[in-house]
Amino acid sequence: MDLARHLNISTSAVSQMLNGKTAPDAAHLEKVFSLLNCSRNQIFIMRDLLAKIRSGVHELRSPLNDLLREARKARNLTYAGLSSLTSIATAELRAFESCSTALPSKEQMEKLSEALEIQGSVFQEEISRYMNVVQENTPCEVQEQQAGFAAVPKDVKSIPVVSGKSMLEFNPAFEDIKNFVWRQYEQIISNQALSSGDDEEVFAVNDAGNRFDPVLPGSALLHVTLKKYPENGDIVVVKLKNNDKLLLRTLQRRDNENVFSSFLEKESDEKTTIGDPRDIEWIRRILKIEIKDL
């Protein structure tokens, strides 16, 4: 909706652009670059890429895309069928077959290798081929910038930061949470602030303290697990239907019911029972809460 308003076009036109069915014209492209605060190098790469796509010189596919697609079809598997075998969302499977920049994680590679009977070494070979192609087609000045990241340890991962307002609008019935987060993120931070034992996929929620319940002082940054469902005793962030706050609670399960108490762990706090799971739109485990701007 916001992009449609800024570009002064219909939401359906924006949807077609985002899904790759149409390409933005020059005027719209300038506005998009401005909204995204793209650097000169990023603008150069995007313009060059769009020119190659329009001329047919470049196709947004990689050898890995073709490998996965051919292996799935050879086994007569639908996306839904492969999803049930691997526990990978169908939206992610589609991206792995159609988007050259979508690469499966190590865990996803293992699941796909088993389901499609592909050796892990073949995966690594195709990914290496893809990275070589990217390197060959990346301008020298951008390669120099990327070289500066070589000193970053391999175990340091990027964490997308999403606003609390965006997460209030998230509906898991319509979109996978990972896709949503990477589509809506406002900035990227590293996971160096987390303990070495936290190896799960993580995203962060950043907003004013009054966006949460209970209200937090200043503003808050929540480090939240992306996929793993919380366990009994975990501190969680919960979105309930018809509620405009992100609830911060401690999860307790009793007789197949979700019982929430204040994450501040005060004995006097009343507990809220939500017996019908349909009242919960989504729930995720919180790894860390940072209070800022006091």
Helices and strands as residue ranges (DSSP letters): H 2-7, H 11-18, H 26-35, H 40-55, H 63-74, H 79-86, H 90-98, H 106-116, H 120-136, H 140-147, G 148-151, E 158-163, H 164-169, H 177-184, E 187-190, E 202-208, G 209-211, E 212-213, E 219-225, E 235-240, E 246-254, E 257-262, E 272-274, G 277-279, E 280-292
